[in-house]
Amino acid sequence: MERYYPITNKIPTMNSNANKNGMDNYNLCLAILQQAPYGIIVCNELGVITFANQLANFLLQQNNLAGNNLLDTLQTEVNLQDAWENLLTGSRNSITIPFSISSGQANEGGHHLSFQATLLKETPDQKNHVLIFVEDLSLNETLDAADQHYTNSLENLVDEKNKELEFVQEQLILIEKKAAMIETAGAVAHELRQPLTTIIGTIELLEIDNTLESLPQLSKRFKTIQKQCLRMAGIITQMEQLVEYKTRPYVNGSLIVDLEESSQKG
C-alpha cells in the first residue's frame, strides 16, 4: 500500500490546480490508482470523498462515491466517528477497522473488509486530507477454506492410501503363508506317501495270499488299519493339491489349515 502514498498525496492539489501541462500526469495518476489492487479513497477532514477508485466503489457497493460523505455512507455498517476524531486530532497516526458489508443477496454473505485510514498532512496553507485503503478480507477466508479443504482431502487421501497399503501388506503376508504352506505340505505329503504305500501294499498282499483267513480277529484289525491308511492317502492327496490358504478353528482358539477348503477340487 505504501507505494501509492506519493501518488494519492498529490490528488487533492492536482485535482483543484491541474493546468494544461500537468493534466497528463494527473490522468496517469488516476489511471494507476483506478487499477490498484486495493480500494482507494481520499477524503477531506469532514469526510467528503474527493476521489474513489473503481474497486472502492465496488467493495462499498456504490456507483460513485465521489462527493459523498464517507462517515454517512458507512454509518449503518461501522461507527467511524470516534476513530475519525482521533485521527484528525493527531492522537492516532492511522486507524485500521475491520467491518462487514451486506452483499444485498438473500443467499449470499457479505464482504469482510478492512478499512485503513491515514492522515495526509499538507503545508499550513492547505487543508489536510485522509487517505483510505479498503481491502477485501473475504479472499483470505476463501483461501483458508480452500487450504482446509485441501488439508482434509490430503488427509482422506493418506487414509485411503494407508488402507490400500494395509490391504497389500495383508495380501503379501497371505501369499507368503500360502507359499510356505504349499511347500511344507508338498514335502510332508511326499515323505508320508512312500511308507503309507508300503503299508497298504503289504495288507493287500496278505489278503491275496489268504494269510488272514484262518485268523478272523487279526483280519478284522488289518482291515481297520487298511481303511485308516486309505483315509491318510486321501489327506495326503489333499495336501498335494493345496492352492489356497484357508483356516478353521481348532482347540484353545487356535487356527489350523482347512485341507478340504484349501485344496483344489478334482
TORRO-306505 format. One record per residue: x, y, z of N, C-alpha, C in turn; residue in three letters; residue number from 1. Coordinates in steps of 0.1 Angstrom, whole numbers, plus 5000, padded with zeros to 4 digits. Layout:
N
[[X, Y, Z], [X, Y, Z], [X, Y, Z], ALA, NUM]
...
***
This chain:
266
[[5008, 4988, 5000], [5000, 5000, 5000], [5009, 5013, 5000], MET, 1]
[[5021, 5012, 5007], [5029, 5024, 5008], [5033, 5030, 4995], GLU, 2]
[[5034, 5021, 4984], [5039, 5027, 4972], [5028, 5036, 4965], ARG, 3]
[[5016, 5036, 4970], [5006, 5045, 4964], [5005, 5059, 4972], TYR, 4]
[[5012, 5060, 4983], [5011, 5072, 4991], [5016, 5085, 4983], TYR, 5]
[[5028, 5084, 4976], [5032, 5096, 4968], [5022, 5100, 4958], PRO, 6]
[[5015, 5091, 4951], [5005, 5094, 4941], [4993, 5100, 4947], ILE, 7]
[[4987, 5094, 4957], [4975, 5098, 4964], [4977, 5111, 4971], THR, 8]
[[4989, 5114, 4976], [4992, 5126, 4983], [4990, 5138, 4974], ASN, 9]
[[4991, 5136, 4961], [4990, 5148, 4951], [4976, 5150, 4946], LYS, 10]
[[4967, 5140, 4948], [4954, 5141, 4942], [4946, 5154, 4945], ILE, 11]
[[4946, 5158, 4958], [4938, 5170, 4962], [4943, 5182, 4954], PRO, 12]
[[4956, 5185, 4954], [4961, 5197, 4948], [4960, 5196, 4933], THR, 13]
[[4963, 5184, 4928], [4963, 5183, 4913], [4949, 5184, 4908], MET, 14]
[[4939, 5179, 4916], [4925, 5179, 4912], [4920, 5194, 4911], ASN, 15]
[[4925, 5202, 4920], [4920, 5216, 4920], [4929, 5226, 4912], SER, 16]
[[4941, 5222, 4910], [4951, 5232, 4904], [4957, 5226, 4891], ASN, 17]
[[4951, 5216, 4886], [4957, 5209, 4874], [4957, 5219, 4862], ALA, 18]
[[4968, 5222, 4856], [4969, 5230, 4844], [4971, 5222, 4832], ASN, 19]
[[4972, 5228, 4821], [4973, 5220, 4808], [4985, 5211, 4808], LYS, 20]
[[4997, 5216, 4813], [5009, 5208, 4813], [5009, 5197, 4823], ASN, 21]
[[5001, 5199, 4834], [5001, 5188, 4844], [4989, 5178, 4842], GLY, 22]
[[4981, 5181, 4833], [4969, 5173, 4831], [4973, 5158, 4827], MET, 23]
[[4983, 5156, 4819], [4987, 5143, 4815], [4992, 5135, 4828], ASP, 24]
[[5000, 5142, 4836], [5004, 5135, 4848], [4993, 5132, 4858], ASN, 25]
[[4983, 5141, 4858], [4971, 5138, 4867], [4963, 5126, 4862], TYR, 26]
[[4961, 5126, 4849], [4954, 5114, 4843], [4962, 5101, 4845], ASN, 27]
[[4975, 5102, 4844], [4983, 5090, 4846], [4982, 5085, 4861], LEU, 28]
[[4982, 5094, 4870], [4980, 5091, 4884], [4966, 5084, 4886], CYS, 29]
[[4956, 5090, 4880], [4943, 5084, 4882], [4942, 5070, 4876], LEU, 30]
[[4948, 5068, 4864], [4948, 5055, 4858], [4955, 5045, 4867], ALA, 31]
[[4966, 5048, 4873], [4973, 5039, 4882], [4964, 5035, 4894], ILE, 32]
[[4958, 5046, 4900], [4950, 5043, 4912], [4938, 5035, 4909], LEU, 33]
[[4932, 5038, 4897], [4920, 5030, 4893], [4923, 5015, 4892], GLN, 34]
[[4935, 5012, 4888], [4938, 4998, 4886], [4945, 4991, 4898], GLN, 35]
[[4946, 4999, 4909], [4953, 4994, 4921], [4945, 4982, 4927], ALA, 36]
[[4952, 4972, 4933], [4945, 4960, 4939], [4939, 4963, 4952], PRO, 37]
[[4937, 4976, 4956], [4930, 4980, 4968], [4920, 4990, 4965], TYR, 38]
[[4909, 4991, 4973], [4900, 5002, 4972], [4907, 5014, 4978], GLY, 39]
[[4908, 5025, 4970], [4915, 5037, 4975], [4905, 5049, 4975], ILE, 40]
[[4904, 5056, 4986], [4895, 5067, 4988], [4903, 5078, 4994], ILE, 41]
[[4900, 5091, 4989], [4906, 5103, 4995], [4895, 5112, 5000], VAL, 42]
[[4896, 5116, 5012], [4885, 5124, 5018], [4892, 5137, 5024], CYS, 43]
[[4883, 5147, 5025], [4888, 5159, 5033], [4885, 5156, 5048], ASN, 44]
[[4888, 5166, 5056], [4887, 5164, 5070], [4872, 5162, 5075], GLU, 45]
[[4863, 5166, 5067], [4849, 5164, 5070], [4844, 5151, 5066], LEU, 46]
[[4852, 5143, 5058], [4848, 5130, 5054], [4842, 5130, 5040], GLY, 47]
[[4842, 5142, 5033], [4837, 5143, 5020], [4847, 5136, 5010], VAL, 48]
[[4842, 5127, 5002], [4851, 5120, 4993], [4855, 5128, 4981], ILE, 49]
[[4868, 5130, 4979], [4872, 5137, 4967], [4877, 5128, 4956], THR, 50]
[[4880, 5115, 4960], [4884, 5105, 4950], [4881, 5091, 4955], PHE, 51]
[[4876, 5083, 4946], [4874, 5069, 4950], [4877, 5061, 4937], ALA, 52]
[[4885, 5050, 4938], [4887, 5042, 4926], [4876, 5032, 4924], ASN, 53]
[[4877, 5025, 4913], [4866, 5016, 4909], [4864, 5005, 4919], GLN, 54]
[[4875, 4999, 4925], [4874, 4989, 4934], [4868, 4993, 4947], LEU, 55]
[[4871, 5005, 4951], [4864, 5011, 4963], [4849, 5012, 4961], ALA, 56]
[[4845, 5017, 4950], [4831, 5018, 4947], [4824, 5004, 4947], ASN, 57]
[[4831, 4994, 4942], [4826, 4980, 4941], [4825, 4974, 4955], PHE, 58]
[[4835, 4976, 4963], [4835, 4970, 4977], [4825, 4976, 4986], LEU, 59]
[[4823, 4989, 4984], [4813, 4996, 4992], [4799, 4997, 4986], LEU, 60]
[[4798, 4990, 4974], [4786, 4988, 4967], [4779, 5002, 4963], GLN, 61]
[[4788, 5011, 4958], [4783, 5024, 4953], [4787, 5026, 4939], GLN, 62]
[[4778, 5033, 4932], [4781, 5036, 4918], [4793, 5047, 4917], ASN, 63]
[[4792, 5057, 4925], [4802, 5067, 4925], [4803, 5073, 4939], ASN, 64]
[[4813, 5071, 4946], [4815, 5076, 4960], [4819, 5091, 4960], LEU, 65]
[[4825, 5096, 4950], [4830, 5109, 4949], [4818, 5119, 4952], ALA, 66]
[[4821, 5128, 4962], [4811, 5138, 4966], [4803, 5134, 4978], GLY, 67]
[[4802, 5121, 4981], [4795, 5116, 4992], [4803, 5118, 5005], ASN, 68]
[[4797, 5117, 5016], [4804, 5117, 5029], [4806, 5103, 5034], ASN, 69]
[[4819, 5100, 5036], [4822, 5086, 5039], [4816, 5082, 5053], LEU, 70]
[[4816, 5091, 5062], [4810, 5087, 5075], [4796, 5084, 5074], LEU, 71]
[[4788, 5092, 5066], [4774, 5089, 5064], [4772, 5076, 5056], ASP, 72]
[[4780, 5074, 5046], [4779, 5062, 5038], [4780, 5049, 5045], THR, 73]
[[4789, 5049, 5055], [4792, 5037, 5063], [4786, 5036, 5076], LEU, 74]
[[4777, 5046, 5080], [4772, 5047, 5093], [4764, 5034, 5097], GLN, 75]
[[4758, 5028, 5088], [4750, 5016, 5091], [4759, 5003, 5093], THR, 76]
[[4771, 5004, 5087], [4780, 4992, 5088], [4790, 4993, 5100], GLU, 77]
[[4795, 5006, 5102], [4806, 5008, 5112], [4805, 5022, 5116], VAL, 78]
[[4808, 5024, 5129], [4808, 5037, 5135], [4823, 5043, 5135], ASN, 79]
[[4825, 5052, 5125], [4839, 5058, 5124], [4841, 5071, 5131], LEU, 80]
[[4831, 5076, 5137], [4832, 5090, 5142], [4843, 5091, 5153], GLN, 81]
[[4844, 5083, 5163], [4854, 5084, 5173], [4868, 5082, 5167], ASP, 82]
[[4869, 5072, 5159], [4882, 5069, 5153], [4887, 5080, 5144], ALA, 83]
[[4877, 5086, 5137], [4880, 5098, 5128], [4885, 5110, 5135], TRP, 84]
[[4878, 5112, 5147], [4883, 5123, 5155], [4897, 5121, 5160], GLU, 85]
[[4900, 5109, 5165], [4913, 5106, 5169], [4924, 5108, 5159], ASN, 86]
[[4920, 5104, 5146], [4929, 5106, 5135], [4932, 5121, 5132], LEU, 87]
[[4922, 5129, 5132], [4923, 5143, 5129], [4930, 5151, 5140], LEU, 88]
[[4928, 5147, 5152], [4935, 5154, 5163], [4949, 5150, 5165], THR, 89]
[[4954, 5139, 5158], [4968, 5135, 5159], [4970, 5125, 5169], GLY, 90]
[[4960, 5121, 5177], [4963, 5111, 5187], [4965, 5097, 5181], SER, 91]
[[4961, 5095, 5169], [4964, 5083, 5161], [4969, 5087, 5148], ARG, 92]
[[4981, 5081, 5143], [4986, 5083, 5130], [4978, 5077, 5119], ASN, 93]
[[4973, 5065, 5123], [4964, 5058, 5113], [4955, 5049, 5121], SER, 94]
[[4944, 5045, 5115], [4934, 5037, 5121], [4931, 5025, 5111], ILE, 95]
[[4929, 5013, 5117], [4925, 5002, 5109], [4913, 4995, 5116], THR, 96]
[[4902, 4994, 5108], [4890, 4989, 5113], [4884, 4978, 5104], ILE, 97]
[[4882, 4966, 5109], [4876, 4956, 5101], [4861, 4957, 5102], PRO, 98]
[[4853, 4955, 5092], [4839, 4955, 5092], [4833, 4947, 5081], PHE, 99]
[[4820, 4944, 5081], [4814, 4937, 5070], [4803, 4945, 5064], SER, 100]
[[4801, 4943, 5051], [4790, 4950, 5044], [4782, 4940, 5037], ILE, 101]
[[4769, 4941, 5038], [4760, 4931, 5032], [4761, 4931, 5017], SER, 102]
[[4760, 4919, 5011], [4760, 4918, 4997], [4747, 4922, 4990], SER, 103]
[[4736, 4922, 4998], [4723, 4925, 4993], [4716, 4913, 4987], GLY, 104]
[[4722, 4902, 4987], [4716, 4890, 4982], [4712, 4881, 4994], GLN, 105]
[[4699, 4875, 4993], [4694, 4867, 5004], [4702, 4855, 5007], ALA, 106]
[[4708, 4849, 4997], [4715, 4836, 4998], [4730, 4838, 4999], ASN, 107]
[[4735, 4850, 4999], [4749, 4853, 4999], [4753, 4861, 5011], GLU, 108]
[[4765, 4858, 5016], [4770, 4865, 5028], [4776, 4879, 5023], GLY, 109]
[[4781, 4887, 5032], [4786, 4900, 5029], [4801, 4899, 5026], GLY, 110]
[[4806, 4911, 5023], [4821, 4913, 5021], [4827, 4916, 5035], HIS, 111]
[[4838, 4909, 5038], [4845, 4912, 5050], [4857, 4921, 5046], HIS, 112]
[[4856, 4934, 5051], [4866, 4944, 5046], [4875, 4949, 5058], LEU, 113]
[[4886, 4955, 5054], [4895, 4962, 5063], [4896, 4976, 5058], SER, 114]
[[4894, 4985, 5068], [4894, 5000, 5065], [4906, 5006, 5072], PHE, 115]
[[4916, 5010, 5064], [4928, 5016, 5069], [4929, 5031, 5065], GLN, 116]
[[4929, 5040, 5074], [4929, 5054, 5071], [4942, 5061, 5077], ALA, 117]
[[4948, 5069, 5069], [4960, 5077, 5073], [4958, 5091, 5069], THR, 118]
[[4962, 5100, 5079], [4961, 5114, 5077], [4972, 5119, 5068], LEU, 119]
[[4969, 5126, 5057], [4979, 5133, 5048], [4980, 5147, 5052], LEU, 120]
[[4991, 5151, 5059], [4993, 5164, 5064], [5000, 5173, 5053], LYS, 121]
[[4993, 5183, 5049], [4998, 5192, 5039], [5005, 5204, 5045], GLU, 122]
[[5009, 5214, 5037], [5015, 5226, 5041], [5005, 5234, 5049], THR, 123]
[[5009, 5244, 5057], [5000, 5252, 5065], [4989, 5259, 5058], PRO, 124]
[[4991, 5262, 5045], [4981, 5270, 5038], [4972, 5260, 5030], ASP, 125]
[[4973, 5247, 5032], [4964, 5238, 5025], [4957, 5229, 5036], GLN, 126]
[[4946, 5224, 5032], [4938, 5215, 5041], [4944, 5201, 5042], LYS, 127]
[[4943, 5195, 5053], [4947, 5181, 5054], [4936, 5172, 5047], ASN, 128]
[[4941, 5160, 5043], [4932, 5150, 5037], [4935, 5137, 5043], HIS, 129]
[[4925, 5128, 5041], [4926, 5114, 5047], [4927, 5104, 5036], VAL, 130]
[[4937, 5096, 5036], [4939, 5085, 5026], [4934, 5072, 5032], LEU, 131]
[[4925, 5066, 5025], [4919, 5053, 5030], [4921, 5042, 5020], ILE, 132]
[[4926, 5031, 5025], [4927, 5018, 5018], [4916, 5009, 5023], PHE, 133]
[[4908, 5003, 5013], [4898, 4993, 5017], [4902, 4980, 5010], VAL, 134]
[[4904, 4970, 5019], [4909, 4957, 5014], [4898, 4946, 5017], GLU, 135]
[[4896, 4938, 5007], [4886, 4927, 5008], [4893, 4915, 5015], ASP, 136]
[[4888, 4912, 5027], [4894, 4901, 5035], [4887, 4888, 5032], LEU, 137]
[[4876, 4888, 5024], [4869, 4876, 5021], [4878, 4866, 5013], SER, 138]
[[4887, 4872, 5005], [4896, 4863, 4997], [4905, 4855, 5007], LEU, 139]
[[4909, 4861, 5018], [4917, 4854, 5028], [4909, 4842, 5034], ASN, 140]
[[4896, 4845, 5036], [4888, 4834, 5042], [4886, 4823, 5032], GLU, 141]
[[4884, 4827, 5019], [4883, 4817, 5008], [4896, 4809, 5007], THR, 142]
[[4907, 4815, 5008], [4920, 4808, 5008], [4921, 4798, 5020], LEU, 143]
[[4917, 4803, 5032], [4917, 4795, 5043], [4908, 4783, 5042], ASP, 144]
[[4896, 4785, 5036], [4887, 4774, 5034], [4893, 4764, 5024], ALA, 145]
[[4899, 4770, 5013], [4905, 4761, 5003], [4916, 4753, 5009], ALA, 146]
[[4924, 4760, 5017], [4936, 4753, 5024], [4930, 4742, 5033], ASP, 147]
[[4920, 4745, 5041], [4914, 4735, 5049], [4908, 4723, 5041], GLN, 148]
[[4902, 4727, 5030], [4896, 4716, 5021], [4907, 4708, 5016], HIS, 149]
[[4918, 4714, 5012], [4930, 4707, 5006], [4936, 4698, 5017], TYR, 150]
[[4937, 4703, 5029], [4942, 4695, 5040], [4934, 4683, 5043], THR, 151]
[[4920, 4686, 5043], [4911, 4674, 5046], [4912, 4664, 5035], ASN, 152]
[[4913, 4669, 5022], [4914, 4660, 5011], [4927, 4652, 5011], SER, 153]
[[4937, 4659, 5015], [4950, 4652, 5016], [4950, 4641, 5027], LEU, 154]
[[4944, 4645, 5039], [4943, 4635, 5050], [4934, 4623, 5045], GLU, 155]
[[4923, 4626, 5038], [4915, 4615, 5033], [4923, 4606, 5024], ASN, 156]
[[4931, 4613, 5015], [4939, 4605, 5005], [4949, 4597, 5012], LEU, 157]
[[4955, 4603, 5023], [4965, 4595, 5031], [4959, 4583, 5037], VAL, 158]
[[4947, 4585, 5043], [4940, 4574, 5050], [4936, 4563, 5040], ASP, 159]
[[4932, 4568, 5028], [4928, 4558, 5017], [4940, 4550, 5013], GLU, 160]
[[4951, 4557, 5011], [4964, 4550, 5007], [4969, 4541, 5018], LYS, 161]
[[4967, 4545, 5030], [4971, 4537, 5041], [4963, 4524, 5042], ASN, 162]
[[4950, 4525, 5039], [4942, 4513, 5039], [4946, 4504, 5027], LYS, 163]
[[4949, 4510, 5016], [4953, 4502, 5004], [4966, 4495, 5007], GLU, 164]
[[4975, 4503, 5014], [4988, 4497, 5018], [4986, 4485, 5028], LEU, 165]
[[4977, 4487, 5037], [4975, 4477, 5047], [4969, 4464, 5040], GLU, 166]
[[4960, 4467, 5030], [4954, 4456, 5022], [4965, 4448, 5014], PHE, 167]
[[4974, 4456, 5008], [4985, 4450, 5000], [4994, 4442, 5010], VAL, 168]
[[4997, 4448, 5021], [5006, 4440, 5031], [4999, 4427, 5036], GLN, 169]
[[4986, 4428, 5038], [4979, 4416, 5042], [4979, 4406, 5031], GLU, 170]
[[4978, 4410, 5018], [4978, 4401, 5007], [4992, 4395, 5005], GLN, 171]
[[5003, 4403, 5008], [5016, 4398, 5007], [5019, 4387, 5018], LEU, 172]
[[5014, 4390, 5030], [5015, 4380, 5041], [5008, 4367, 5037], ILE, 173]
[[4996, 4369, 5032], [4988, 4357, 5028], [4995, 4349, 5017], LEU, 174]
[[5001, 4356, 5007], [5008, 4349, 4997], [5020, 4342, 5003], ILE, 175]
[[5027, 4348, 5012], [5039, 4342, 5018], [5034, 4329, 5026], GLU, 176]
[[5023, 4331, 5034], [5018, 4319, 5041], [5014, 4308, 5032], LYS, 177]
[[5007, 4312, 5021], [5003, 4302, 5011], [5015, 4295, 5005], LYS, 178]
[[5025, 4302, 5001], [5037, 4296, 4995], [5044, 4286, 5005], ALA, 179]
[[5045, 4291, 5018], [5051, 4283, 5028], [5043, 4270, 5031], ALA, 180]
[[5029, 4272, 5031], [5020, 4260, 5033], [5022, 4250, 5022], MET, 181]
[[5022, 4255, 5010], [5022, 4245, 4999], [5036, 4238, 4998], ILE, 182]
[[5047, 4245, 5001], [5060, 4239, 5001], [5061, 4229, 5012], GLU, 183]
[[5056, 4232, 5024], [5057, 4223, 5036], [5048, 4211, 5034], THR, 184]
[[5035, 4214, 5029], [5026, 4203, 5027], [5031, 4193, 5016], ALA, 185]
[[5037, 4199, 5006], [5042, 4190, 4995], [5053, 4181, 5000], GLY, 186]
[[5062, 4187, 5008], [5073, 4179, 5013], [5068, 4168, 5023], ALA, 187]
[[5059, 4172, 5032], [5053, 4162, 5041], [5046, 4151, 5034], VAL, 188]
[[5038, 4155, 5024], [5030, 4145, 5016], [5039, 4135, 5009], ALA, 189]
[[5050, 4141, 5004], [5060, 4132, 4997], [5066, 4122, 5006], HIS, 190]
[[5069, 4127, 5018], [5076, 4118, 5028], [5066, 4108, 5034], GLU, 191]
[[5053, 4111, 5035], [5044, 4102, 5041], [5038, 4092, 5031], LEU, 192]
[[5038, 4096, 5018], [5032, 4087, 5008], [5040, 4074, 5006], ARG, 193]
[[5053, 4075, 5007], [5061, 4063, 5004], [5059, 4052, 5015], GLN, 194]
[[5060, 4055, 5028], [5057, 4044, 5038], [5043, 4040, 5038], PRO, 195]
[[5034, 4049, 5036], [5020, 4046, 5036], [5016, 4036, 5024], LEU, 196]
[[5022, 4039, 5013], [5020, 4030, 5001], [5025, 4016, 5005], THR, 197]
[[5036, 4015, 5012], [5042, 4002, 5016], [5032, 3995, 5025], THR, 198]
[[5027, 4002, 5035], [5017, 3995, 5044], [5005, 3990, 5037], ILE, 199]
[[4999, 3999, 5028], [4987, 3995, 5021], [4990, 3983, 5012], ILE, 200]
[[5002, 3983, 5005], [5005, 3972, 4996], [5008, 3959, 5004], GLY, 201]
[[5013, 3960, 5016], [5016, 3948, 5024], [5003, 3941, 5028], THR, 202]
[[4993, 3950, 5032], [4980, 3944, 5036], [4973, 3938, 5024], ILE, 203]
[[4974, 3944, 5012], [4967, 3938, 5001], [4974, 3925, 4997], GLU, 204]
[[4987, 3923, 4999], [4994, 3910, 4996], [4989, 3900, 5006], LEU, 205]
[[4987, 3903, 5018], [4982, 3894, 5028], [4968, 3889, 5025], LEU, 206]
[[4960, 3898, 5019], [4946, 3894, 5015], [4947, 3885, 5003], GLU, 207]
[[4956, 3888, 4994], [4957, 3880, 4982], [4962, 3865, 4985], ILE, 208]
[[4971, 3864, 4995], [4976, 3851, 4998], [4967, 3844, 5008], ASP, 209]
[[4956, 3850, 5012], [4947, 3843, 5021], [4953, 3840, 5034], ASN, 210]
[[4963, 3848, 5038], [4971, 3845, 5050], [4962, 3848, 5062], THR, 211]
[[4953, 3857, 5061], [4945, 3861, 5073], [4932, 3854, 5074], LEU, 212]
[[4929, 3845, 5065], [4916, 3838, 5066], [4914, 3829, 5078], GLU, 213]
[[4925, 3823, 5083], [4924, 3815, 5095], [4925, 3823, 5108], SER, 214]
[[4927, 3836, 5106], [4928, 3845, 5118], [4918, 3856, 5117], LEU, 215]
[[4905, 3854, 5119], [4895, 3864, 5117], [4896, 3876, 5125], PRO, 216]
[[4900, 3875, 5137], [4902, 3887, 5146], [4913, 3896, 5140], GLN, 217]
[[4924, 3889, 5137], [4936, 3897, 5131], [4932, 3903, 5118], LEU, 218]
[[4924, 3896, 5110], [4920, 3901, 5097], [4911, 3913, 5098], SER, 219]
[[4903, 3913, 5108], [4894, 3925, 5111], [4903, 3937, 5115], LYS, 220]
[[4913, 3935, 5122], [4922, 3946, 5126], [4930, 3951, 5115], ARG, 221]
[[4934, 3942, 5106], [4941, 3947, 5094], [4932, 3955, 5085], PHE, 222]
[[4920, 3951, 5084], [4910, 3959, 5076], [4909, 3973, 5081], LYS, 223]
[[4908, 3974, 5095], [4907, 3987, 5101], [4920, 3996, 5098], THR, 224]
[[4932, 3989, 5098], [4944, 3996, 5095], [4944, 4000, 5081], ILE, 225]
[[4939, 3991, 5072], [4938, 3995, 5058], [4929, 4006, 5055], GLN, 226]
[[4918, 4007, 5062], [4908, 4017, 5060], [4914, 4031, 5064], LYS, 227]
[[4921, 4031, 5075], [4927, 4044, 5080], [4938, 4048, 5071], GLN, 228]
[[4946, 4038, 5066], [4957, 4041, 5057], [4951, 4048, 5044], CYS, 229]
[[4940, 4042, 5039], [4934, 4048, 5027], [4929, 4063, 5030], LEU, 230]
[[4924, 4064, 5042], [4920, 4078, 5046], [4932, 4087, 5046], ARG, 231]
[[4943, 4083, 5052], [4955, 4090, 5052], [4960, 4094, 5038], MET, 232]
[[4958, 4084, 5029], [4962, 4086, 5015], [4954, 4097, 5009], ALA, 233]
[[4940, 4098, 5012], [4932, 4109, 5008], [4937, 4123, 5013], GLY, 234]
[[4941, 4123, 5026], [4946, 4135, 5032], [4959, 4140, 5025], ILE, 235]
[[4967, 4130, 5022], [4980, 4133, 5015], [4977, 4139, 5001], ILE, 236]
[[4967, 4133, 4994], [4963, 4139, 4981], [4958, 4153, 4982], THR, 237]
[[4951, 4156, 4993], [4946, 4170, 4995], [4958, 4179, 4998], GLN, 238]
[[4968, 4174, 5005], [4980, 4182, 5008], [4988, 4185, 4995], MET, 239]
[[4988, 4176, 4986], [4995, 4178, 4973], [4987, 4188, 4964], GLU, 240]
[[4974, 4190, 4967], [4966, 4198, 4958], [4962, 4212, 4965], GLN, 241]
[[4970, 4216, 4975], [4967, 4229, 4982], [4969, 4240, 4972], LEU, 242]
[[4959, 4249, 4971], [4961, 4261, 4963], [4957, 4274, 4970], VAL, 243]
[[4950, 4273, 4981], [4946, 4285, 4989], [4950, 4283, 5004], GLU, 244]
[[4951, 4295, 5010], [4954, 4294, 5025], [4941, 4298, 5032], TYR, 245]
[[4934, 4287, 5036], [4921, 4289, 5044], [4922, 4280, 5057], LYS, 246]
[[4918, 4286, 5068], [4919, 4280, 5081], [4905, 4277, 5087], THR, 247]
[[4906, 4269, 5097], [4894, 4267, 5105], [4898, 4266, 5120], ARG, 248]
[[4888, 4269, 5129], [4891, 4269, 5143], [4896, 4256, 5148], PRO, 249]
[[4904, 4256, 5158], [4910, 4244, 5164], [4909, 4246, 5179], TYR, 250]
[[4915, 4238, 5187], [4914, 4239, 5201], [4920, 4251, 5207], VAL, 251]
[[4915, 4256, 5218], [4921, 4267, 5226], [4922, 4280, 5217], ASN, 252]
[[4912, 4281, 5208], [4911, 4294, 5200], [4922, 4294, 5189], GLY, 253]
[[4929, 4284, 5186], [4939, 4284, 5176], [4933, 4281, 5162], SER, 254]
[[4941, 4283, 5152], [4936, 4280, 5138], [4945, 4270, 5131], LEU, 255]
[[4939, 4261, 5123], [4947, 4252, 5115], [4942, 4253, 5101], ILE, 256]
[[4951, 4248, 5092], [4947, 4248, 5077], [4936, 4239, 5075], VAL, 257]
[[4926, 4244, 5068], [4914, 4236, 5064], [4918, 4230, 5050], ASP, 258]
[[4922, 4217, 5051], [4927, 4210, 5039], [4916, 4209, 5028], LEU, 259]
[[4904, 4206, 5033], [4893, 4204, 5023], [4890, 4217, 5015], GLU, 260]
[[4890, 4229, 5022], [4886, 4242, 5016], [4899, 4247, 5009], GLU, 261]
[[4910, 4244, 5013], [4923, 4249, 5007], [4927, 4241, 4995], SER, 262]
[[4923, 4229, 4993], [4928, 4220, 4982], [4919, 4222, 4970], SER, 263]
[[4925, 4220, 4958], [4919, 4221, 4945], [4909, 4209, 4944], GLN, 264]
[[4897, 4212, 4941], [4887, 4201, 4939], [4889, 4195, 4926], LYS, 265]
[[4889, 4182, 4925], [4891, 4175, 4913], [4880, 4175, 4904], GLY, 266]
***
